[in-house]
Amino acid sequence: MFKKMATFTSLCLASGLATAEPLQQGIFVGANVGYVQNEEMEEFDLADDNVDYRSYELSLGYKFNNWLGVDFRFGNGLSERDFAIDGSSNHAELGIDGISSYYYRGEFTNEDARLYILIGQSSVDTTTVIYDDAGNEVASADDSLSGLSYGLGAGWYYDDNFSINLEYRLLLDDDDAELTTINLGFDYRFNVWKL
């Protein structure tokens, strides 16, 4: 995990994000799509321990200055994923039913782009359903997991208000799951509603 984040940070800094300049204050909204991977799925004996999902998130936040900002996010899975179960003809269907996160957001900026850190808390609701060969439901489990969440992102300005963002996050680290995500999205910053 830390090796991946260090590599991501190096790539972002290499693109010229090292100099800090004043950041536009105010409200921002955004959206992203993501590739979420569960690297410790232990509830069922799946043939593949690395379970991946597709997701989306909507965000709302406020930047007070470069070093102080808040970022609230709400999202969901885009579709269920189907996996074989070891030693059985049954299969499992897994999906994300909800994602909610809140973050402290600090940024390093220049006139072309920004590098930002996210540190906070996430909750993820998942559903797992086991089916037999005939398609009958055999078992199911609903989980609500929560824990520490943090990551790095880079944003490139399209204009004064709009930017395209790429992120890598540890979405959730729990005893039953370790969810990491790579997101591609955008945010829009308003010129009004400044404190």
Secondary structure, DSSP 8 states (H G I E B T S, - for coil): -HHHHHHHHHHHHHTT--S------EEEEEEEEEEEEES---SS-BS-S-EEEEEEEEEEEEEEETTEEEEEEEEEESS-EEEEBTTSS-EEEEEEEEEEEEEEEEEEE-SSEEEEEEEEEEEEEEEEEEE-TTS-EEEEEEEEEEEEEEEEEEEEESSSSEEEEEEEEEEEE-SS-EEEEEEEEEEEE-SS---
